[in-house]
Amino acid sequence: MRTLLLTGFEPFDQAPVNPSWEAARQLDGVLLDDGVQIVARRLPCAFATAGDCLAQLIAELQPVMVIATGLGPGRSDISIERVAINVNDARIPDNLGAQPIDTAVVVGGPAAYFSTLPIKAMVKAVREVGIAASVSQTAGTFVCNQVFYLLQHALVGTGVRSGFVHVPNLPGSGEPTMALSTLVEGLRVAVLAAWKTSVDVVEVGGRVS
């Protein structure tokens, strides 16, 4: 059985839960239709430790694909990220109190990495089951972007495809939300499309954000 690693984050900014982990953990152990099993793991929301935790998981599990997820505050749909940039610029402290401003994720690294997932096909598949989704052109500059960048940096040249998905908050948060059951199904559909699609589709799927 091969492993598709799916990660979510622990809660941050005094929130009781993080919807990225609440959704990802419900998909732990799910079998995709060709002998691939989803293994879900939680990452710390901390600049100093998230990357090391991710690297350890990749070394331990030897996944055939990696999809990281995180909360996108204010977003109303499942956002498939296109690009990670080599900048940390935290608007708030992380869970260890660090707040890097204008620092590199990897000193001397490329300015950016693109996702190697079929992002348009993932959006198309999620929309086809009636769940809101789009391609996002920015993963921000907080720990989500750092993990996305470090993920692409670690896997470049390996043939293991990887990328990042931002998810909305859950009801009761006072901002745009998505029900957890809808989020879980949308994420499952997106992951399945990522695994089954070797060549991305060509269609409009982005948004200005």
Secondary structure by P-SEA (a helix, b strand, c coil): cccbbbbbbcccccccccaaaaaaaaaccccccccbbbbbbccccccccaaaaaaaaaaaccccbbbbbbbbccccccccccccccbbbbcccccccccccccccccccccccccccaaaaaaaaaaaacbbbbbbccccccaaaaaaaaaaaaccccccccbbbbbbbccccccccccaaaaaaaaaaaaaaaaaccccccccccccc
